[in-house]
Each structure stands twice: as C-alpha cells, then as structure tokens.
Amino acid sequence: MADDDSGHEAPTRREYVKYGGAVIGGGLFAGCPSDARGSASTSNDTEAETAAATGTATTTETPATTETDAPDDGSYSVTMAPMGTVTFEAVPRDVLASSTVEIDIAAALGHGAAVKSTSRPSSSVPSLEFYYSALDTSNDWIDFREAGNFSKETLYELDSDVHFLDPAYVSSLDGWSGSDIDEVAGTVGPFFGNMYSRKHRRPPESWRDSYRYYTLWELTEKYAAVLRERDRFERLHEVKEGLLRHVRSKLPSPDDRPTVGMVYPRLSEDAFYVHKLNQPGYFFAHTRPLDAVDVFADIETGEYGGKLVDYEAMLDADPDVVIMNHGISSYYDVADAKASIRDHGVGSELAAVRNDRLYASGNPRQGPLMNLFQLEMTAKQFYPERFGEWPGYVDGEAYPDIPAEERLFDRGVVADIVDGEF
C-alpha cells in the first residue's frame, strides 16, 4: 500500500443543496458562478502548516471561516477550495463520506448518523469503534453502505444529499469527466471535500491554481459550517488546544527526545514503506506536534509522500521507537506484523524491537475525535516518562482504560460536546 494506501437521463434537479460554480473541464457546477479558489480558512490554529506546499497549490491563512446566510430563503453558503462556494438549502441529512476523516468530523460535530455511506466501511469501522469505545456516546449509527471507488452509477444509486468528496480527486478516477462531475453535483448533490490536504500531494494539474491545503482542524471548521455546528467546533477546538498546550509544556529538551521511524510494514516484500514523521498534512496530525527526532527526515519521497526501504536501511537508521502506520485499522494483523519483524534476522536487531518499543500507530485518516486519542496515544509511545506508559493495542479490543490522572483530555467533556450537552 503506497499511499493512501493505495448514459443517465438527468433526473429532476435537486434543490436540497446546490453549487455556486467551480469551473471544471469547461463546465460549471449548478448555481451562480463564483471564485473556485476557496477562501482562507479558520481560527488561529496552532497546528497550522508551516512547510511550503508542493506544486502551485498553497496553504491557507488563518482568519475565520465565512458562512454566509441568504435571508430570503434560509439558505447558506460555505466556501472551500477547490469547490469554491457551495450553497445549502438545509443541513444535509444523508452524507457520503470519502473516508474515515469525514466520518469522524461528522461524528465530532454531532452528525455521525447523517453519514450513510463511505468508500470501504471495513477500513473505517474498526478505527471508529476502537476510539469511540472510550466515549460515553451512542455508536449505533456506525453502519455504512459501501461506495467503493465512487463510480458515477454508485453515486446515483446512493442519492446522497452531499458528497464529502474532493472533486479534484474524483476527476482523476476512471470514468469521470468534468461534465460528469457537473451533472452529479447538479442533479444528485454537490461535492465538498479536500483530499490532497492529507499529505500535501499535488492535485491534478487542471486544479492546481485553485487548490489550497488545510490543516485537520481548518477542515473541521469548514465542515462545521456545512453542518451549522460552530459552537461544537469551537468547544472541541478548545479541548485540542488545551491538550497541545499541556503536551508541549512537558516535552523534554530536543537532545533528550527519542528517534522515531514511521513505517507501514510490507512483510511479503521484506520491506517498509516509510514516511517523514513531521511533514505537513493531516496524515501526520498525531505525530508532528510531538516533535520527535525523525530518522527519515532526509529521505527523498515519491508521489505518495513516502519511500520503500528494506530491513538493512531500517537497521542503518535504527530508530529508538518504531510506529506502524495504520496499525489501528483493518489493513494488517498487528500481532502478526510484530512477530514477523521480531523473528526476522535483521529486524530482531532493531533497537525498537530489542527495547519493546515497536508500536501499532493510529489511523492517519483521522478526524478531530481520533486526533485527540491519537495524540494521547502517540505522546505515551514517544515519551512514556512524561505522559505514562502506553498500555498497548490488541486487534479487536477497545481503547485501553487509561487511569484518569494519565489522560491527556477529558472524555466526559468531549462526549458532552458530541451529544450537544454544553
């Protein structure tokens, strides 16, 4: 898994949600034309990216998201790159989520039950259930229809109010043209998403001038505007800021921080797909704020933001801590992966293996709730002497019961925000 991984008659125009017009392939989304570049996002966010973006796409500034009401009909508009301005007649109640990040964002804002479908539920459900098990909230809504590779036919069949999908990404998929995107946006429901903020990869060339990168919490603010949950967002953002202030106040001096390698085990190839630990993108929102020493900081990365290395290269780098990316998901069996590395002639020599610091890491397709838990988990994995030992992860089990005094955020406060009890 390298990245991420890895003729209709037009129905009656839906008035539930509508576009205000990004130009794609010569067409216009339904609605009045508008600037498709997207507005700058969000509140002053300490997670704001500082690295330069790849290609011509740029990072955002940080003023507040603009949500505009149309007083005559009760509609409202939200602006985000690369779509431009999208107008909603009412809060969406049937959402197609691209992946786990959009599901988690909706859940954090109290709208988890609105998510009816996603690309591959089997890739999202395990992570959601793992983290949400630690919150006293109802998770009965975690049951999704499979959207697969987002074919045009599937989107018609699902008939969602809104597609939390990046149209720039959709334009790169087989079977999609600019006119197809226009058609689905106008007759089924609009697109609203920004996938390339995940790793700051370059979007398709025709979208680069209008593209912007957002942090995880800037994206969350944008979706909060769509779901009209500004208060929930602000309160949850306060929890995250408090967590980061606490963590940063207790970080050891740079000379005393461990060296870390972030890897995805490719066991059948005797190799690892490695990422830079502290690079921009919400893929790294649980590792970057902890500012550990990255043993792969100087690697030359490929299109998907990482590089394949063998066991010998791993031993040359020999990090104090190894975190296995996507460990807390369904992509591979963590116990089998650990055993394979420990039993390997070279893998057994790694300091992280010898010192029992080989960890299952989080799901980088994280929204705000997962991010809180994954910051807590990763802080314990990197700095156990400062934040307490990480109890470990077992496939299929719930998030471990951390003693109250060792928790980095208040579960009750977060559950109340999700439930709207504040």
URTA-V72663 format. One record per residue. N is the residue number from 1. RES is the residue in one small letter. NEAR is the number of other C-alpha atoms within 8 Angstrom. D_CENTER is the distance of its C-alpha to the mean C-alpha in Angstrom with 2 decimals. Layout:
# URTA-V72663
n,res,near,d_center
N,RES,NEAR,D_CENTER
N,RES,NEAR,D_CENTER
This chain:
# URTA-V72663
n,res,near,d_center
1,m,6,16.97
2,a,8,16.55
3,d,8,13.03
4,d,6,10.74
5,d,5,13.20
6,s,5,14.97
7,g,2,33.58
8,h,3,32.69
9,e,4,34.96
10,a,7,33.09
11,p,5,32.89
12,t,5,33.76
13,r,8,31.43
14,r,10,29.02
15,e,6,29.47
16,y,9,26.68
17,v,14,24.18
18,k,16,25.03
19,y,14,24.07
20,g,14,25.60
21,g,17,25.77
22,a,14,23.73
23,v,9,26.05
24,i,10,25.01
25,g,7,27.57
26,g,7,30.39
27,g,9,29.33
28,l,10,28.17
29,f,16,25.81
30,a,11,28.00
31,g,8,28.99
32,c,7,30.38
33,p,9,29.39
34,s,9,27.19
35,d,9,25.59
36,a,13,22.53
37,r,13,21.34
38,g,15,19.29
39,s,10,20.15
40,a,11,18.97
41,s,17,16.55
42,t,14,16.65
43,s,9,18.51
44,n,7,19.44
45,d,9,16.30
46,t,5,17.07
47,e,8,13.70
48,a,6,14.76
49,e,9,14.67
50,t,5,18.15
51,a,6,18.11
52,a,6,19.48
53,a,10,17.44
54,t,9,18.59
55,g,6,21.03
56,t,8,21.91
57,a,14,18.59
58,t,10,18.35
59,t,10,16.32
60,t,9,16.95
61,e,7,19.57
62,t,10,19.12
63,p,9,21.43
64,a,9,20.51
65,t,13,19.00
66,t,8,21.98
67,e,9,22.45
68,t,7,25.84
69,d,8,28.07
70,a,9,30.78
71,p,6,33.54
72,d,5,35.70
73,d,6,33.54
74,g,9,30.79
75,s,12,28.05
76,y,12,25.39
77,s,13,23.28
78,v,13,19.88
79,t,14,19.33
80,m,14,16.26
81,a,13,16.26
82,p,17,16.94
83,m,16,18.48
84,g,16,20.75
85,t,16,22.00
86,v,14,21.35
87,t,12,23.94
88,f,12,23.58
89,e,12,26.75
90,a,9,25.20
91,v,8,21.98
92,p,11,20.42
93,r,7,21.30
94,d,10,20.18
95,v,14,16.63
96,l,14,15.23
97,a,15,11.46
98,s,11,10.10
99,s,11,7.93
100,t,13,6.76
101,v,10,3.93
102,e,11,7.13
103,i,12,9.38
104,d,15,8.39
105,i,13,8.71
106,a,13,11.95
107,a,11,13.12
108,a,13,12.86
109,l,14,14.91
110,g,10,17.38
111,h,10,16.75
112,g,13,15.32
113,a,8,18.61
114,a,10,18.17
115,v,15,15.62
116,k,12,18.18
117,s,13,16.62
118,t,15,13.71
119,s,12,13.96
120,r,10,14.80
121,p,12,15.14
122,s,7,16.39
123,s,11,13.13
124,s,11,11.28
125,v,10,14.30
126,p,12,15.18
127,s,12,12.13
128,l,11,12.35
129,e,10,16.08
130,f,13,16.09
131,y,13,14.48
132,y,10,15.98
133,s,9,19.30
134,a,11,19.67
135,l,10,19.58
136,d,9,22.73
137,t,8,21.26
138,s,5,21.89
139,n,7,19.55
140,d,5,22.01
141,w,7,19.77
142,i,8,17.47
143,d,8,19.21
144,f,9,17.97
145,r,8,19.81
146,e,9,18.69
147,a,14,17.97
148,g,8,18.05
149,n,5,17.92
150,f,9,18.20
151,s,10,21.88
152,k,10,23.78
153,e,6,25.92
154,t,9,23.10
155,l,13,21.79
156,y,9,25.41
157,e,6,25.83
158,l,8,22.85
159,d,8,24.06
160,s,11,21.00
161,d,13,21.44
162,v,14,18.31
163,h,14,15.90
164,f,12,12.30
165,l,14,12.47
166,d,12,12.84
167,p,12,16.62
168,a,10,16.69
169,y,12,14.87
170,v,11,17.15
171,s,11,20.07
172,s,8,19.56
173,l,7,19.97
174,d,4,23.49
175,g,6,25.48
176,w,12,23.89
177,s,8,25.90
178,g,11,25.56
179,s,10,28.07
180,d,9,26.17
181,i,13,23.10
182,d,13,25.59
183,e,11,27.32
184,v,13,24.43
185,a,14,23.12
186,g,14,26.65
187,t,11,27.84
188,v,15,24.98
189,g,16,22.21
190,p,14,20.28
191,f,12,17.04
192,f,13,14.44
193,g,11,11.20
194,n,11,10.09
195,m,8,8.42
196,y,11,10.24
197,s,13,8.65
198,r,10,6.30
199,k,13,9.64
200,h,11,12.09
201,r,11,13.80
202,r,10,16.68
203,p,11,16.49
204,p,10,19.65
205,e,6,22.71
206,s,5,23.75
207,w,10,20.61
208,r,12,20.58
209,d,8,22.91
210,s,11,20.93
211,y,14,17.42
212,r,13,15.67
213,y,13,12.62
214,y,14,10.88
215,t,12,9.36
216,l,11,6.61
217,w,12,9.83
218,e,12,11.50
219,l,10,9.19
220,t,12,9.78
221,e,13,13.36
222,k,14,13.60
223,y,10,12.67
224,a,13,15.03
225,a,12,17.64
226,v,12,17.33
227,l,10,17.74
228,r,7,20.27
229,e,10,18.96
230,r,9,19.55
231,d,6,21.24
232,r,12,18.57
233,f,12,16.02
234,e,8,18.63
235,r,9,19.57
236,l,10,16.16
237,h,9,15.67
238,e,8,19.07
239,v,10,18.12
240,k,9,15.35
241,e,9,17.91
242,g,8,20.53
243,l,11,18.64
244,l,9,18.10
245,r,8,21.73
246,h,9,22.95
247,v,10,21.16
248,r,8,22.32
249,s,6,25.78
250,k,7,26.13
251,l,9,24.82
252,p,7,27.76
253,s,6,29.25
254,p,7,27.69
255,d,5,30.60
256,d,6,29.89
257,r,10,26.23
258,p,11,25.52
259,t,11,24.61
260,v,14,21.41
261,g,14,20.27
262,m,12,16.79
263,v,12,17.63
264,y,10,16.95
265,p,9,20.44
266,r,10,22.26
267,l,9,25.20
268,s,5,27.20
269,e,5,27.36
270,d,8,28.10
271,a,12,25.25
272,f,13,21.82
273,y,13,18.99
274,v,13,18.23
275,h,12,15.75
276,k,12,16.60
277,l,13,15.44
278,n,11,15.40
279,q,9,14.35
280,p,12,12.34
281,g,14,8.75
282,y,13,5.54
283,f,11,5.99
284,f,13,8.96
285,a,13,8.47
286,h,12,10.37
287,t,12,13.03
288,r,12,13.89
289,p,9,15.36
290,l,10,17.61
291,d,7,19.33
292,a,12,20.82
293,v,9,22.93
294,d,11,21.15
295,v,11,23.67
296,f,11,21.96
297,a,8,21.59
298,d,5,24.24
299,i,7,23.33
300,e,6,23.34
301,t,9,20.10
302,g,7,20.06
303,e,6,18.30
304,y,10,15.09
305,g,11,14.99
306,g,14,16.95
307,k,11,20.45
308,l,8,22.39
309,v,10,24.90
310,d,9,27.63
311,y,11,28.88
312,e,7,31.37
313,a,8,28.83
314,m,11,26.91
315,l,11,30.23
316,d,6,31.05
317,a,8,27.94
318,d,10,28.47
319,p,14,25.73
320,d,10,26.57
321,v,15,23.26
322,v,13,21.26
323,i,12,17.81
324,m,13,16.92
325,n,12,13.36
326,h,13,12.06
327,g,14,15.16
328,i,13,13.98
329,s,12,13.39
330,s,11,16.13
331,y,7,16.18
332,y,7,19.23
333,d,9,21.64
334,v,10,21.11
335,a,8,24.81
336,d,7,25.99
337,a,11,23.87
338,k,9,25.25
339,a,8,28.72
340,s,9,28.65
341,i,10,27.73
342,r,9,30.32
343,d,8,32.94
344,h,8,32.53
345,g,6,35.37
346,v,9,33.26
347,g,12,30.19
348,s,11,32.54
349,e,9,33.52
350,l,12,30.13
351,a,10,30.36
352,a,13,27.12
353,v,13,28.69
354,r,9,32.06
355,n,6,30.73
356,d,6,28.45
357,r,11,25.27
358,l,11,23.35
359,y,10,20.28
360,a,13,17.63
361,s,11,14.36
362,g,10,11.10
363,n,11,8.40
364,p,11,5.99
365,r,10,3.53
366,q,13,3.72
367,g,15,5.10
368,p,12,8.39
369,l,11,10.60
370,m,11,9.00
371,n,11,8.67
372,l,11,12.36
373,f,9,13.43
374,q,10,11.84
375,l,11,13.46
376,e,10,16.58
377,m,9,16.60
378,t,11,16.12
379,a,12,18.70
380,k,13,21.08
381,q,12,20.62
382,f,9,21.29
383,y,12,23.84
384,p,11,25.51
385,e,6,28.62
386,r,8,26.91
387,f,9,24.52
388,g,9,26.10
389,e,8,25.68
390,w,8,22.67
391,p,6,24.43
392,g,7,22.68
393,y,9,20.79
394,v,7,22.62
395,d,8,21.25
396,g,6,21.64
397,e,7,22.35
398,a,9,20.83
399,y,9,19.15
400,p,8,22.21
401,d,5,24.49
402,i,7,24.22
403,p,6,27.44
404,a,5,27.13
405,e,4,28.34
406,e,8,25.64
407,r,9,22.64
408,l,7,20.61
409,f,7,19.91
410,d,7,21.89
411,r,9,20.67
412,g,8,23.29
413,v,7,22.20
414,v,11,18.59
415,a,11,20.09
416,d,10,22.47
417,i,15,19.87
418,v,13,18.12
419,d,8,21.67
420,g,8,22.81
421,e,6,25.53
422,f,4,25.86
